[in-house]
Amino acid sequence: MSPVRTSPSFNPPARQRGIALITSVMLLVVVTLLAVSMFKGFGIQEKLAGNTLEKQRSFQAAQSVLQFGEWWLTSGGTSTTMVTCSADVDATGNPTLMRVCDAQLANPSVDRTGVTFYKPSAMTVATGGGKAGDDVNYSANPAVHIAFIGKNTSGASLYEVTGVGYGGTTNSVSVVQSVYAVTSAVKCLGGACAPP
């Protein structure tokens, strides 16, 4: 008996539905959306870091000029007689024109009535800020305002000292204030002093 030969059955290929193509396109879309959102997130973080830096620069400038105003109040030979302050003293930063005003500032971040601009020698200031080599310019000179606000119960003179500092942009402004008490007393350092 001879073997029976059977012809191989012909199975037509199954109809392809393109599932691999659809999956790869969807994966590409998801990865693209992730990349775009990360890019935007990094841009926002960079802006936040820049704004924080500018705020710190303006705060340090305001703190510096506030300390200068407090030092000026207690330095010997400086007249602390009150005057009516109606305009800026000097926008170039000349600290020899300091004075004590008879009124406080209404809005220190905007009001410039009677402020004295004080620019430390190492500070680089350019209108509008900008960049100076590897460093950033400050957008304006720091300003200090000193106002007499009365006496306390022990007779000390009270002064409100306001410091206004600017960062590298005109939008970064910091205002710091302190109430500073100045007293005067006579102290006997020798043995021959007698109470009055």
RAPE-V623569 format. One record per pair of residues at least 24 apart in sequence whose C-alpha atoms are under 10 Angstrom apart, sorted by the first residue. I is the first residue (numbers start at 1). GAP is how many residues later the second one is. D is the distance in Angstrom with one decimal. If there is no record, write none. Layout:
i = (I | I)
gap = (GAP | GAP)
d = (D | D)
This chain:
i = (51 | 51 | 51 | 51 | 51 | 52 | 53 | 53 | 53 | 54 | 54 | 54 | 54 | 54 | 54 | 54 | 54 | 54 | 54 | 54 | 55 | 55 | 55 | 55 | 55 | 55 | 55 | 55 | 55 | 56 | 56 | 56 | 56 | 56 | 56 | 57 | 57 | 57 | 57 | 57 | 57 | 57 | 57 | 57 | 58 | 58 | 58 | 58 | 58 | 58 | 58 | 58 | 58 | 58 | 58 | 58 | 58 | 58 | 58 | 59 | 59 | 59 | 59 | 59 | 59 | 59 | 59 | 59 | 59 | 60 | 60 | 60 | 60 | 60 | 60 | 60 | 61 | 61 | 61 | 61 | 61 | 61 | 61 | 61 | 61 | 61 | 61 | 61 | 61 | 61 | 61 | 61 | 61 | 62 | 62 | 62 | 62 | 62 | 62 | 62 | 62 | 62 | 62 | 62 | 62 | 62 | 62 | 62 | 63 | 63 | 63 | 63 | 63 | 63 | 63 | 63 | 63 | 64 | 64 | 64 | 64 | 64 | 64 | 64 | 64 | 64 | 64 | 65 | 65 | 65 | 65 | 65 | 65 | 65 | 65 | 65 | 65 | 65 | 65 | 65 | 65 | 65 | 65 | 66 | 66 | 66 | 66 | 66 | 66 | 66 | 66 | 66 | 66 | 66 | 66 | 66 | 66 | 67 | 67 | 67 | 67 | 67 | 68 | 68 | 68 | 68 | 68 | 68 | 69 | 69 | 69 | 69 | 69 | 69 | 69 | 69 | 69 | 69 | 69 | 69 | 69 | 69 | 69 | 70 | 70 | 70 | 70 | 70 | 70 | 70 | 70 | 70 | 70 | 70 | 72 | 72 | 72 | 72 | 73 | 73 | 73 | 73 | 73 | 73 | 73 | 73 | 73 | 74 | 74 | 74 | 74 | 74 | 80 | 80 | 80 | 81 | 82 | 82 | 82 | 83 | 83 | 83 | 84 | 84 | 85 | 85 | 85 | 85 | 85 | 85 | 86 | 86 | 86 | 86 | 87 | 87 | 87 | 87 | 87 | 88 | 88 | 88 | 88 | 88 | 88 | 88 | 88 | 89 | 89 | 89 | 89 | 89 | 90 | 90 | 90 | 90 | 90 | 90 | 91 | 91 | 91 | 91 | 91 | 91 | 91 | 91 | 91 | 92 | 92 | 92 | 92 | 92 | 92 | 93 | 93 | 93 | 93 | 93 | 93 | 93 | 93 | 93 | 94 | 94 | 94 | 95 | 95 | 95 | 98 | 98 | 98 | 99 | 99 | 99 | 99 | 100 | 100 | 100 | 100 | 100 | 100 | 100 | 101 | 101 | 101 | 101 | 101 | 101 | 101 | 102 | 102 | 102 | 102 | 103 | 103 | 103 | 103 | 103 | 103 | 104 | 104 | 104 | 104 | 104 | 104 | 104 | 104 | 104 | 105 | 105 | 105 | 105 | 105 | 107 | 108 | 108 | 108 | 108 | 108 | 108 | 108 | 108 | 108 | 108 | 109 | 109 | 109 | 109 | 109 | 109 | 109 | 109 | 109 | 110 | 110 | 112 | 112 | 112 | 112 | 113 | 114 | 114 | 114 | 114 | 114 | 115 | 115 | 115 | 115 | 115 | 115 | 115 | 115 | 116 | 116 | 116 | 116 | 116 | 116 | 116 | 117 | 117 | 117 | 117 | 117 | 117 | 117 | 117 | 118 | 118 | 118 | 118 | 119 | 124 | 125 | 125 | 125 | 126 | 126 | 127 | 127 | 127 | 128 | 128 | 128 | 128 | 128 | 129 | 129 | 129 | 129 | 129 | 130 | 130 | 130 | 131 | 135 | 136 | 136 | 136 | 137 | 137 | 137 | 137 | 138 | 138 | 138 | 138 | 138 | 138 | 138 | 139 | 139 | 139 | 139 | 139 | 139 | 139 | 139 | 139 | 140 | 140 | 140 | 140 | 140 | 140 | 140 | 140 | 141 | 141 | 141 | 142 | 142 | 142 | 142 | 142 | 143 | 144 | 144 | 144 | 145 | 146 | 146 | 146 | 146 | 147 | 148 | 148 | 149 | 149 | 150 | 151 | 151 | 151 | 152 | 154 | 155 | 155 | 155 | 155 | 156 | 156 | 156 | 156 | 156 | 157 | 157 | 157 | 157 | 158 | 158)
gap = (116 | 117 | 118 | 120 | 121 | 120 | 114 | 115 | 119 | 82 | 84 | 112 | 113 | 114 | 115 | 116 | 117 | 118 | 119 | 120 | 110 | 111 | 112 | 113 | 114 | 116 | 117 | 118 | 119 | 109 | 110 | 111 | 116 | 117 | 118 | 79 | 81 | 108 | 109 | 110 | 111 | 115 | 116 | 117 | 80 | 81 | 82 | 84 | 106 | 107 | 108 | 109 | 110 | 111 | 113 | 114 | 115 | 116 | 117 | 104 | 105 | 106 | 107 | 108 | 113 | 114 | 115 | 116 | 117 | 82 | 104 | 105 | 106 | 107 | 114 | 116 | 57 | 58 | 59 | 62 | 77 | 80 | 81 | 82 | 102 | 103 | 104 | 105 | 106 | 112 | 113 | 114 | 115 | 79 | 80 | 81 | 82 | 100 | 101 | 102 | 103 | 104 | 105 | 111 | 112 | 113 | 114 | 115 | 79 | 99 | 100 | 101 | 102 | 111 | 112 | 113 | 114 | 54 | 55 | 56 | 78 | 79 | 80 | 99 | 100 | 101 | 112 | 51 | 52 | 53 | 54 | 55 | 76 | 77 | 78 | 79 | 80 | 96 | 97 | 98 | 99 | 100 | 111 | 76 | 77 | 78 | 79 | 80 | 95 | 96 | 97 | 98 | 99 | 109 | 110 | 111 | 112 | 77 | 94 | 95 | 96 | 111 | 27 | 50 | 52 | 76 | 93 | 95 | 26 | 29 | 30 | 47 | 49 | 74 | 75 | 76 | 77 | 91 | 92 | 93 | 94 | 109 | 111 | 74 | 76 | 89 | 90 | 91 | 92 | 108 | 109 | 110 | 111 | 112 | 24 | 26 | 27 | 74 | 25 | 26 | 27 | 73 | 86 | 88 | 107 | 108 | 109 | 106 | 107 | 108 | 109 | 110 | 66 | 67 | 68 | 67 | 64 | 65 | 66 | 31 | 64 | 65 | 29 | 30 | 27 | 28 | 29 | 30 | 60 | 62 | 26 | 27 | 28 | 29 | 25 | 26 | 27 | 28 | 29 | 24 | 25 | 26 | 27 | 28 | 29 | 55 | 57 | 24 | 25 | 26 | 27 | 28 | 24 | 25 | 26 | 27 | 28 | 53 | 24 | 25 | 26 | 27 | 28 | 49 | 50 | 51 | 52 | 24 | 25 | 26 | 27 | 48 | 49 | 24 | 25 | 26 | 27 | 28 | 47 | 48 | 49 | 50 | 24 | 25 | 26 | 24 | 25 | 49 | 46 | 47 | 48 | 45 | 46 | 47 | 48 | 45 | 46 | 47 | 48 | 59 | 60 | 61 | 44 | 45 | 46 | 47 | 48 | 58 | 59 | 44 | 45 | 46 | 47 | 42 | 43 | 44 | 45 | 46 | 57 | 41 | 42 | 43 | 44 | 45 | 55 | 56 | 57 | 58 | 40 | 41 | 42 | 55 | 57 | 68 | 35 | 36 | 37 | 54 | 55 | 56 | 66 | 67 | 68 | 69 | 53 | 54 | 55 | 56 | 57 | 64 | 65 | 66 | 67 | 54 | 63 | 31 | 32 | 33 | 52 | 32 | 29 | 30 | 31 | 32 | 33 | 27 | 28 | 29 | 30 | 31 | 47 | 48 | 49 | 25 | 26 | 27 | 28 | 29 | 30 | 47 | 24 | 25 | 26 | 27 | 28 | 46 | 47 | 48 | 24 | 25 | 26 | 45 | 24 | 44 | 41 | 42 | 43 | 42 | 43 | 41 | 42 | 43 | 39 | 40 | 41 | 42 | 43 | 37 | 38 | 39 | 40 | 41 | 38 | 39 | 40 | 37 | 33 | 31 | 32 | 33 | 29 | 30 | 31 | 32 | 27 | 28 | 29 | 30 | 31 | 32 | 34 | 26 | 27 | 28 | 29 | 30 | 31 | 32 | 33 | 34 | 24 | 25 | 26 | 27 | 28 | 29 | 30 | 33 | 24 | 25 | 26 | 24 | 25 | 31 | 32 | 33 | 32 | 31 | 32 | 33 | 32 | 31 | 32 | 33 | 34 | 32 | 31 | 32 | 30 | 31 | 31 | 30 | 31 | 32 | 29 | 29 | 26 | 27 | 28 | 29 | 24 | 25 | 26 | 27 | 28 | 24 | 25 | 26 | 27 | 24 | 25)
d = (9.6 | 9.9 | 9.5 | 9.6 | 8.0 | 9.5 | 8.5 | 9.2 | 9.7 | 9.7 | 9.3 | 8.4 | 5.1 | 6.1 | 7.3 | 9.9 | 9.0 | 6.1 | 8.8 | 9.9 | 9.5 | 8.3 | 6.5 | 9.0 | 9.6 | 9.3 | 5.8 | 7.2 | 7.2 | 10.0 | 9.7 | 7.8 | 9.1 | 9.8 | 8.7 | 9.9 | 8.3 | 8.1 | 7.3 | 5.1 | 7.5 | 8.5 | 9.2 | 8.9 | 8.2 | 9.5 | 9.9 | 8.6 | 8.1 | 4.8 | 4.4 | 4.1 | 7.8 | 9.3 | 9.9 | 6.3 | 5.7 | 5.5 | 8.6 | 9.3 | 8.2 | 6.2 | 7.6 | 7.9 | 9.0 | 7.6 | 5.2 | 7.4 | 7.9 | 10.0 | 9.8 | 7.4 | 9.0 | 8.9 | 8.6 | 9.9 | 10.0 | 9.2 | 9.3 | 9.2 | 9.0 | 8.7 | 6.2 | 9.1 | 8.3 | 7.5 | 4.7 | 6.7 | 7.7 | 9.5 | 8.2 | 9.5 | 9.9 | 9.8 | 6.4 | 7.6 | 8.3 | 8.4 | 4.8 | 4.7 | 3.9 | 7.4 | 9.6 | 8.5 | 6.2 | 6.2 | 6.3 | 9.1 | 9.5 | 9.3 | 6.5 | 8.1 | 7.6 | 8.8 | 8.4 | 6.6 | 8.8 | 9.6 | 9.8 | 8.8 | 8.5 | 10.0 | 9.7 | 7.9 | 9.4 | 8.5 | 9.9 | 9.8 | 8.7 | 6.8 | 8.3 | 8.7 | 9.7 | 6.4 | 6.7 | 6.0 | 9.5 | 9.5 | 8.5 | 5.5 | 7.4 | 7.6 | 9.3 | 9.3 | 8.5 | 6.4 | 8.6 | 9.4 | 6.5 | 6.1 | 4.5 | 7.9 | 9.3 | 9.3 | 7.1 | 7.2 | 7.9 | 9.5 | 8.8 | 9.7 | 8.3 | 9.5 | 9.2 | 8.6 | 9.8 | 8.3 | 9.7 | 9.0 | 9.4 | 8.5 | 9.7 | 9.5 | 9.4 | 9.6 | 6.4 | 7.7 | 7.2 | 9.8 | 6.5 | 8.1 | 7.9 | 10.0 | 9.7 | 9.8 | 8.8 | 9.0 | 9.4 | 6.9 | 9.6 | 8.7 | 9.3 | 7.0 | 9.5 | 9.5 | 9.8 | 8.2 | 9.4 | 9.9 | 9.6 | 9.3 | 8.9 | 8.7 | 8.7 | 9.4 | 8.6 | 9.4 | 7.6 | 9.8 | 9.5 | 7.0 | 9.1 | 9.8 | 9.5 | 9.9 | 9.0 | 9.2 | 9.5 | 8.0 | 7.1 | 9.5 | 9.4 | 9.7 | 9.9 | 8.2 | 9.9 | 6.4 | 4.6 | 8.2 | 9.8 | 9.5 | 9.1 | 5.5 | 5.7 | 9.3 | 7.2 | 4.8 | 4.9 | 7.5 | 9.5 | 6.3 | 5.7 | 4.7 | 5.2 | 6.3 | 8.1 | 9.6 | 9.8 | 8.8 | 6.2 | 6.3 | 5.2 | 7.4 | 9.4 | 8.2 | 6.1 | 6.1 | 8.7 | 9.8 | 8.9 | 7.3 | 5.5 | 8.2 | 9.5 | 9.2 | 7.5 | 9.5 | 8.7 | 9.2 | 6.6 | 7.6 | 7.7 | 9.7 | 7.5 | 4.5 | 4.0 | 4.9 | 8.2 | 9.7 | 9.9 | 6.7 | 8.1 | 8.2 | 6.0 | 7.5 | 9.8 | 8.1 | 9.6 | 9.6 | 8.6 | 8.6 | 8.6 | 9.9 | 8.3 | 7.1 | 8.7 | 7.7 | 5.1 | 5.4 | 6.6 | 8.5 | 9.6 | 9.5 | 7.6 | 6.0 | 4.6 | 6.5 | 9.5 | 9.6 | 9.8 | 8.7 | 5.7 | 5.8 | 7.9 | 9.8 | 8.7 | 5.7 | 7.1 | 7.9 | 9.6 | 8.1 | 7.7 | 5.4 | 7.9 | 8.0 | 9.6 | 7.5 | 9.1 | 9.0 | 7.8 | 9.1 | 8.2 | 9.6 | 8.4 | 9.9 | 9.7 | 9.7 | 8.8 | 7.5 | 8.4 | 7.3 | 9.4 | 6.8 | 9.0 | 9.4 | 10.0 | 9.5 | 6.9 | 9.1 | 9.9 | 7.0 | 7.4 | 6.4 | 9.8 | 9.6 | 9.6 | 8.5 | 9.6 | 8.7 | 9.8 | 8.7 | 9.7 | 8.9 | 6.7 | 8.6 | 9.5 | 9.6 | 5.9 | 5.5 | 4.7 | 7.9 | 9.0 | 9.2 | 9.3 | 9.6 | 8.5 | 5.4 | 5.3 | 6.3 | 8.9 | 9.7 | 5.9 | 5.7 | 4.2 | 6.3 | 8.8 | 9.7 | 9.2 | 9.9 | 5.7 | 5.8 | 7.2 | 9.9 | 8.3 | 9.9 | 9.7 | 9.7 | 8.7 | 8.9 | 10.0 | 9.6 | 9.2 | 8.6 | 9.7 | 7.6 | 6.1 | 5.9 | 9.5 | 9.1 | 7.6 | 4.7 | 5.2 | 7.0 | 6.4 | 7.2 | 9.9 | 8.2 | 9.7 | 8.8 | 6.0 | 9.3 | 10.0 | 8.0 | 5.5 | 8.5 | 9.0 | 6.3 | 5.2 | 4.3 | 7.1 | 8.7 | 9.7 | 9.4 | 6.1 | 6.1 | 5.1 | 5.5 | 5.8 | 9.1 | 8.8 | 9.6 | 10.0 | 7.9 | 5.9 | 7.9 | 8.4 | 8.8 | 7.8 | 9.8 | 7.3 | 7.2 | 9.6 | 6.4 | 9.5 | 9.7 | 9.7 | 10.0 | 9.6 | 9.8 | 9.7 | 9.6 | 9.4 | 9.7 | 9.8 | 9.6 | 9.7 | 9.5 | 9.6 | 9.6 | 8.8 | 9.8 | 9.7 | 8.4 | 9.3 | 9.8 | 8.3 | 8.9 | 9.5 | 9.1 | 7.3 | 9.1 | 9.4 | 5.8 | 5.5 | 4.6 | 7.6 | 5.5 | 5.2 | 6.4 | 9.1 | 6.5 | 9.0)
